[in-house]
Amino acid sequence: MKKFLIIIFLISQSGILFAQSGSYPGAFARLGLGSRGLGKGNAMVSDIFGENNGYYNPALSVFQEQAFVSLGYSFLSLDRKLNFVSFAKRFDFQGESKQSAGISASWINSGVSDIDGRDNDGNPLGDLSTFENQFYLGTSFLIDKNFALGVGFKLYYSKLYEELTTNSIGFDLGAIYKVNSDISLGLAVRDLGAKYKWETNTIYGSNGRTTENKFPVLINVGGSYRLPKNLGVASLEFESQLNPKYEDKATGTTISTKNFYYLKAGVEIQITPEICFRGGCDRIGLNEDDFAGSLKPGFGLGLRKSFFKNTLLGVDYSFQLEPYSKDPIHNIGVIFKFK
């Protein structure tokens, strides 16, 4: 049994040694948030023209004209799950300065279930499962009418196997500059200080050990353009994934890992006041050997219906291809907007 647990643990960490784009800790939290983001290729760091949560940039919430709550459920292959809850609201303060602030919060839950557990002799141990959670809280402030800064705090809580759990705190920084009524620029630095620290002493006693896995730091910069006549919005974004170094246990030396660079592009077209279409492409690789290795094209639809003067209910759907799975990601979301 103990040998089996060791194998499970080593497999979960082995991706770090091969510097794969998606094999670093916290990969679930880099997939995106909600149907609108997934449908637009996650090109959201500068998008102030629609519903957008501080997950992409903590400075975004101060530009939300209406408060909103959204919920999303994803259908994924290989018994995986990915679910979202998010909230954002702007607050306007009275007085001569006419200051504004925004707050945003979200919860991402991910996991794998129905893992067939067996011991060294092949005897069944029952179904195993893992989970990961990201709890996010961010705030933003309008420095002047066209410039905002924001900061976000994240709590990660994850379980690998029964008593083997970990938690971590990270934070994000962000800025938005509104060039004019139709163009905005955004910058975000995400997952600063986040890491998983696994301690197996509770399982193995004196044979246990402590393993620390740092998260990649993401730097996103991009621009969004509101199309003429409120036809929609187009966004283009550049992402740097700065991967952590790791220590070679055999030699005690620190080894650098390869960083990854991507483009993201997305568009949202307002077909009617109630219906919009979204399309985009995430992770267009800019490394010389990875142009299409992580490519994630997708599209989506959004439906909106006003019930009262300041209340709106919407349903979103997104479809996104995965590079390492024959089945796509389907996400269905519900959004409620109010004053």
C-alpha positions as CSV (number, residue, x, y, z in Angstrom):
1,M,0.0,0.0,0.0
2,K,2.8,2.4,0.9
3,K,4.7,1.6,-2.2
4,F,1.5,2.3,-4.2
5,L,1.2,5.7,-2.6
6,I,4.8,6.6,-3.4
7,I,4.2,5.7,-7.0
8,I,1.1,7.9,-7.2
9,F,3.0,10.8,-5.6
10,L,6.0,10.5,-8.0
11,I,3.7,10.3,-11.0
12,S,1.9,13.5,-10.0
13,Q,5.2,15.3,-9.7
14,S,7.1,13.9,-12.6
15,G,5.8,16.5,-15.1
16,I,7.9,19.1,-13.4
17,L,11.1,17.3,-14.6
18,F,10.1,17.5,-18.2
19,A,9.1,21.2,-18.4
20,Q,5.8,20.6,-20.2
21,S,3.5,23.6,-20.5
22,G,0.6,22.1,-18.6
23,S,2.6,20.0,-16.1
24,Y,3.4,22.6,-13.5
25,P,1.3,23.1,-10.4
26,G,-2.0,24.9,-10.7
27,A,-2.7,23.9,-14.3
28,F,-6.4,23.7,-13.6
29,A,-6.4,27.5,-12.7
30,R,-4.8,28.4,-16.0
31,L,-7.6,27.0,-18.2
32,G,-9.8,30.1,-17.9
33,L,-13.0,31.2,-16.1
34,G,-16.5,30.8,-17.5
35,S,-18.0,30.4,-20.9
36,R,-17.3,34.0,-22.1
37,G,-13.6,33.7,-21.4
38,L,-13.3,30.2,-22.9
39,G,-15.3,31.2,-26.0
40,K,-13.0,34.2,-26.5
41,G,-9.8,32.3,-26.3
42,N,-9.2,33.7,-22.8
43,A,-8.1,37.0,-24.4
44,M,-9.6,38.9,-21.4
45,V,-6.9,40.9,-19.6
46,S,-8.1,44.2,-21.2
47,D,-11.7,43.5,-21.9
48,I,-13.7,46.1,-20.0
49,F,-16.7,46.0,-22.5
50,G,-18.5,43.0,-21.2
51,E,-18.8,40.8,-18.1
52,N,-15.3,40.1,-16.8
53,N,-14.1,38.9,-13.5
54,G,-10.9,39.9,-11.7
55,Y,-9.6,36.4,-12.3
56,Y,-8.1,37.7,-15.6
57,N,-7.0,41.0,-14.2
58,P,-7.8,42.4,-10.7
59,A,-8.2,45.9,-12.1
60,L,-11.2,44.9,-14.3
61,S,-14.0,45.0,-11.7
62,V,-14.0,48.8,-11.4
63,F,-15.2,49.0,-15.0
64,Q,-18.2,46.8,-14.6
65,E,-21.3,48.9,-15.2
66,Q,-23.6,46.3,-13.5
67,A,-22.8,43.8,-10.8
68,F,-23.0,40.2,-11.9
69,V,-22.9,36.7,-10.5
70,S,-22.1,33.8,-12.8
71,L,-22.0,30.0,-12.4
72,G,-20.4,27.5,-14.8
73,Y,-20.1,23.8,-15.3
74,S,-17.7,22.1,-17.6
75,F,-17.9,18.7,-19.3
76,L,-14.4,17.2,-19.8
77,S,-13.0,13.8,-20.8
78,L,-11.0,11.4,-18.5
79,D,-13.4,11.8,-15.5
80,R,-12.3,15.4,-14.9
81,K,-14.4,18.2,-13.6
82,L,-14.0,22.0,-13.7
83,N,-16.6,24.3,-12.2
84,F,-16.8,28.0,-11.6
85,V,-18.6,30.6,-9.5
86,S,-17.7,34.3,-9.8
87,F,-18.9,37.7,-8.7
88,A,-17.9,41.3,-9.6
89,K,-19.3,44.7,-8.6
90,R,-18.3,48.4,-8.8
91,F,-18.9,50.9,-6.1
92,D,-19.2,54.6,-6.8
93,F,-18.5,57.0,-3.8
94,Q,-20.2,60.3,-3.5
95,G,-18.2,63.6,-3.2
96,E,-16.1,65.9,-5.2
97,S,-13.5,63.3,-6.1
98,K,-16.1,60.9,-7.5
99,Q,-13.9,57.9,-6.7
100,S,-14.8,54.3,-7.8
101,A,-13.7,50.9,-6.6
102,G,-14.5,47.4,-7.6
103,I,-14.5,44.0,-5.9
104,S,-14.4,40.6,-7.5
105,A,-14.5,37.1,-6.1
106,S,-14.4,33.6,-7.7
107,W,-14.1,29.9,-6.9
108,I,-12.7,27.4,-9.3
109,N,-13.1,23.7,-8.4
110,S,-11.3,21.0,-10.3
111,G,-10.7,17.3,-9.8
112,V,-10.5,13.8,-11.1
113,S,-12.7,11.0,-9.9
114,D,-13.2,7.2,-10.5
115,I,-9.4,6.5,-10.4
116,D,-9.0,2.7,-10.2
117,G,-6.8,2.2,-7.2
118,R,-4.8,-1.1,-6.9
119,D,-2.0,-2.3,-4.7
120,N,1.3,-3.9,-5.8
121,D,-0.4,-7.3,-6.4
122,G,-3.2,-5.8,-8.5
123,N,-5.9,-6.1,-5.9
124,P,-8.5,-3.4,-6.0
125,L,-8.4,-0.7,-3.4
126,G,-11.5,1.1,-4.5
127,D,-12.0,4.3,-6.4
128,L,-9.7,7.2,-5.7
129,S,-10.2,10.9,-6.4
130,T,-8.2,14.2,-6.2
131,F,-9.3,17.8,-6.1
132,E,-7.9,21.3,-6.4
133,N,-9.6,24.6,-5.5
134,Q,-8.8,28.2,-6.1
135,F,-10.6,30.9,-4.0
136,Y,-10.0,34.4,-5.3
137,L,-10.8,37.8,-3.8
138,G,-9.7,41.0,-5.6
139,T,-10.2,44.7,-5.4
140,S,-9.5,47.6,-7.9
141,F,-9.4,51.4,-7.7
142,L,-9.9,54.0,-10.3
143,I,-6.8,56.3,-10.0
144,D,-8.3,58.7,-12.5
145,K,-11.2,58.3,-14.9
146,N,-9.2,56.3,-17.4
147,F,-6.7,54.4,-15.3
148,A,-7.2,51.6,-12.7
149,L,-5.0,49.5,-10.5
150,G,-6.0,46.2,-8.8
151,V,-4.7,43.5,-6.5
152,G,-6.0,40.0,-6.0
153,F,-5.4,37.4,-3.4
154,K,-5.7,33.6,-4.0
155,L,-6.0,30.6,-1.7
156,Y,-5.3,27.2,-3.2
157,Y,-6.4,24.1,-1.4
158,S,-5.7,20.7,-2.9
159,K,-5.8,17.0,-2.1
160,L,-3.7,14.3,-3.8
161,Y,-4.7,11.3,-1.6
162,E,-6.7,11.1,1.6
163,E,-4.4,12.7,4.2
164,L,-2.1,14.2,1.6
165,T,-3.3,17.8,1.3
166,T,-1.8,21.2,0.8
167,N,-2.7,24.9,0.6
168,S,-1.0,28.0,-0.6
169,I,-1.5,31.7,-0.9
170,G,-0.6,33.8,-4.0
171,F,-1.5,37.2,-5.3
172,D,-2.1,39.0,-8.6
173,L,-1.4,42.6,-9.7
174,G,-3.1,44.4,-12.5
175,A,-3.6,47.6,-14.4
176,I,-6.1,48.9,-17.0
177,Y,-5.7,52.0,-19.1
178,K,-8.7,53.2,-21.1
179,V,-7.3,55.0,-24.2
180,N,-10.7,56.2,-25.3
181,S,-14.3,55.1,-25.2
182,D,-13.5,52.2,-27.6
183,I,-9.9,51.1,-26.8
184,S,-8.5,49.7,-23.6
185,L,-5.1,48.2,-22.6
186,G,-4.5,45.8,-19.8
187,L,-1.6,44.3,-17.8
188,A,-1.7,41.5,-15.2
189,V,1.0,39.6,-13.3
190,R,-0.6,36.5,-11.7
191,D,0.2,33.7,-9.2
192,L,3.1,35.6,-7.4
193,G,4.3,33.5,-4.5
194,A,2.0,30.5,-5.1
195,K,3.4,27.1,-4.4
196,Y,2.3,23.6,-3.2
197,K,4.1,22.1,-0.3
198,W,3.5,18.4,0.1
199,E,4.4,16.7,3.5
200,T,4.1,12.9,3.6
201,N,5.2,12.4,7.3
202,T,1.6,11.8,8.3
203,I,1.5,8.8,5.9
204,Y,5.1,7.4,6.0
205,G,6.3,8.7,9.4
206,S,10.1,9.1,9.5
207,N,10.3,8.0,5.9
208,G,8.2,10.9,4.7
209,R,9.6,13.9,3.0
210,T,8.6,17.5,2.1
211,T,8.4,18.5,-1.5
212,E,7.8,22.1,-2.7
213,N,6.4,22.9,-6.1
214,K,6.3,26.5,-7.2
215,F,3.6,27.8,-9.6
216,P,4.6,29.5,-12.9
217,V,4.2,33.3,-12.9
218,L,2.0,34.6,-15.7
219,I,2.4,38.0,-17.3
220,N,-0.4,39.0,-19.6
221,V,-0.6,42.2,-21.6
222,G,-3.2,43.0,-24.3
223,G,-5.7,45.3,-25.9
224,S,-9.4,45.3,-26.6
225,Y,-11.3,47.3,-29.2
226,R,-15.0,47.9,-29.2
227,L,-16.3,47.5,-32.7
228,P,-18.2,50.4,-34.4
229,K,-22.0,50.7,-33.6
230,N,-21.5,48.4,-30.5
231,L,-21.2,45.4,-32.9
232,G,-19.0,43.7,-30.3
233,V,-15.4,43.6,-29.1
234,A,-12.1,42.2,-30.4
235,S,-9.1,41.4,-28.2
236,L,-5.5,40.4,-28.7
237,E,-3.2,39.4,-25.8
238,F,0.4,38.2,-25.2
239,E,1.1,35.8,-22.3
240,S,4.5,34.9,-20.8
241,Q,4.5,31.8,-18.6
242,L,7.7,32.0,-16.5
243,N,8.3,28.6,-15.1
244,P,10.0,28.0,-11.8
245,K,13.5,26.5,-11.4
246,Y,13.9,23.2,-9.6
247,E,16.6,21.5,-7.6
248,D,18.3,18.3,-8.8
249,K,18.2,16.1,-5.7
250,A,21.1,14.0,-6.9
251,T,23.5,16.9,-7.5
252,G,22.0,19.6,-5.4
253,T,22.2,22.1,-8.3
254,T,19.4,24.4,-9.4
255,I,18.2,23.8,-12.9
256,S,16.5,26.3,-15.1
257,T,13.3,25.4,-17.0
258,K,12.0,26.6,-20.3
259,N,9.5,29.5,-20.3
260,F,6.5,29.6,-22.7
261,Y,5.1,32.4,-24.7
262,Y,1.7,32.6,-26.2
263,L,-0.7,34.8,-28.2
264,K,-4.5,34.8,-27.4
265,A,-7.1,36.3,-29.7
266,G,-10.8,36.5,-29.4
267,V,-13.9,38.3,-30.7
268,E,-17.5,38.8,-29.5
269,I,-20.1,39.8,-32.1
270,Q,-23.5,41.1,-31.0
271,I,-25.9,39.6,-33.5
272,T,-28.9,41.1,-31.8
273,P,-29.3,42.8,-28.4
274,E,-30.1,39.4,-27.0
275,I,-27.7,37.1,-28.9
276,C,-24.0,37.2,-29.3
277,F,-21.4,34.9,-30.9
278,R,-17.8,34.4,-29.6
279,G,-14.8,32.9,-31.2
280,G,-11.1,32.8,-30.3
281,C,-7.9,30.9,-30.0
282,D,-5.9,30.3,-26.8
283,R,-2.3,29.4,-26.5
284,I,-0.9,30.2,-29.9
285,G,2.6,29.1,-29.2
286,L,5.4,31.5,-29.9
287,N,8.3,29.2,-29.0
288,E,10.1,28.0,-32.0
289,D,9.0,24.3,-31.5
290,D,5.5,24.8,-30.1
291,F,3.4,26.9,-32.5
292,A,0.5,24.5,-32.5
293,G,1.4,22.1,-29.7
294,S,-0.8,23.7,-27.1
295,L,-3.3,25.4,-29.5
296,K,-6.9,25.7,-28.1
297,P,-9.4,27.1,-30.6
298,G,-13.0,27.6,-29.5
299,F,-16.3,29.4,-29.9
300,G,-19.3,30.2,-27.9
301,L,-22.8,31.7,-27.7
302,G,-24.4,34.1,-25.3
303,L,-28.1,34.7,-24.7
304,R,-29.4,37.7,-22.6
305,K,-32.9,38.7,-21.5
306,S,-33.9,41.7,-19.5
307,F,-36.7,41.1,-17.0
308,F,-36.8,44.4,-15.2
309,K,-35.1,47.8,-15.8
310,N,-31.8,46.9,-14.1
311,T,-32.0,43.1,-14.0
312,L,-30.8,40.7,-16.7
313,L,-30.5,36.9,-16.9
314,G,-28.2,35.2,-19.4
315,V,-27.1,31.7,-20.5
316,D,-23.6,31.1,-22.0
317,Y,-22.1,28.1,-23.8
318,S,-18.6,27.5,-25.0
319,F,-16.8,24.8,-27.0
320,Q,-13.0,24.5,-26.9
321,L,-10.6,21.9,-28.3
322,E,-7.9,20.4,-26.1
323,P,-4.5,19.5,-27.6
324,Y,-4.1,16.3,-25.6
325,S,-7.6,14.9,-25.7
326,K,-9.9,13.7,-28.5
327,D,-12.9,15.2,-26.7
328,P,-13.5,19.0,-26.4
329,I,-14.3,21.1,-23.4
330,H,-18.0,22.0,-23.1
331,N,-18.9,24.7,-20.6
332,I,-22.4,25.9,-19.8
333,G,-22.9,29.0,-17.6
334,V,-25.7,31.1,-16.1
335,I,-25.2,34.8,-15.4
336,F,-27.3,37.2,-13.4
337,K,-26.7,41.0,-13.7
338,F,-28.2,43.7,-11.5
339,K,-27.6,47.2,-10.2
